Amino acid sequence: MDAYTGFMTENTVTVREARAHLADHINRAEEGVPTVITRNGAPVAAVVPISDFEALEEAADVMLAREAEAILAEGGTTVTMAELLADLFTERDGEAA
């Protein structure tokens, strides 16, 4: 068991090894076996089956939706998409200046 990631992985490689054998790690991911990639001994990335990645994204979406519902239930404010985009572009333009 890898103490840092908290799950069993027999396929942990360094960045250098991952680069040299990327196709092999992609093939393993297709077979359902994740590869954890380390840099200086610490996990920094993973090559995982796409189904695992999609499940993670879906879980994150559900969590964010629940958080938004909780904020609204507590009387939180809402904004329109136009307001949100305007704020995002204002922040981005301010950082670029």
TAQUIDA-V898464 format. One record per residue. NEAR is the number of other C-alpha atoms within 12 Angstrom. Layout:
# TAQUIDA-V898464
near
NEAR
NEAR
This chain:
# TAQUIDA-V898464
near
11
16
11
15
18
10
14
15
22
14
27
31
29
24
24
14
19
24
16
12
18
21
15
20
29
23
18
22
23
19
17
19
24
29
36
34
29
24
17
11
16
18
23
19
19
30
35
27
21
20
17
19
18
13
14
15
14
14
14
14
14
14
14
14
14
14
15
17
16
14
14
14
12
11
10
12
12
15
12
10
10
11
12
13
13
14
15
14
14
14
13
12
11
10
9
8
7
